[in-house]
Structure formats: C-alpha cells, structure tokens
Amino acid sequence: MKVRPLDGQDFHSAAARIDDWFEDAGYEAIHPVFFHHFGGYAVEDDDGALAGFLIGFRSLRNGDIAYIHVIAIDPARRRQGIGTELYDRFEKQARVWNCYTIEAVAEPANTRAIAFHRQRGFKDRLVEGWGGPGIDRVVLQKSIQPEFRA
C-alpha cells in the first residue's frame, strides 16, 4: 500500500470506480476540480490501482477549519486501515495549516460514516436544512491542536 498526494490524474480512476464504492450518488460527490486544485490523499495497491482516496482542504471562509469533502475506499479493501491512514495524514496536514477543527458532513442515514467519525473522536450534530430545504445533514467536528500556535 502506498499513500501519496492526490493529483488530477486520480480523477479518472476515481470516476471509474466511485459508483461501485458508494451505495448512492457517489459520482455526484466528486468533480475534477477537487483533484486538480483542492487535493487530499490517494492510496494505491501494490499493483498501482487506486484503493481509496480522501479529498480535503482548508476552508477559505474560515481558516481554522480543515474540511473533509469525501473519503472513498474500495469495498474489497475496507477494514484494512486505509480510512484511518487517510484521516491521520489529513489531520497532520490540518495541524500544519494551524487549523483547530476538522469537519465533515454525512447524510443522516449514513450510519457507517457517522460511526467511523465517532470512533476517530468526532462529535456530531444534526443540522436541519444544511444541504438546502428539507435536506438535513449530520455535521461532524473534531477539535485538534494546531502545530504552530500564534
């Protein structure tokens, strides 16, 4: 397993697999701009195939927040520590960015994602209308200590 920064070429591999990796609307969660300009991390199998990825970035609106847009793991590779490795890498980067919070959002029905975040120390709260009228989301937040304090 190799973990490396996400790049624009990863979009093609992700787009070809994302609907098989997500139960619902996976392709809608990704866009080439995330891979080319926002970044995150990719995990490759020993043969170079994409096994998972995380798209995340520092919030432009609130620089104290590092936001995880999506994490996707090949179902055949789940429960092998890939998600934990991706989150650990992103949390380390968030500390370098001097963020105090890591945030992610999940659909209320996505109990697997909510449980994963809780195991990693995230607190969650339901926010009605977060995604628009009648579209509630669970906002997940984890407090961290930045690497460099002012």
JOHU-V392290 format. One line per field, one symbol per residue. phi: phi as a letter, one per 30 degrees, with the letter a starting at -180 (. if undefined). A space follows every 50 residues. Layout:
phi->???
//
This chain:
phi->.bcbddbeddedddddcedddcdahddddcaeddddbcjkbcccdddjdd clabcaaddddbddccccdabbbeedcdiciddddddddddddddddidc bcbbbbdedddddddededcjdcbbdcdieckeicdbcccbbdbcddccd
//
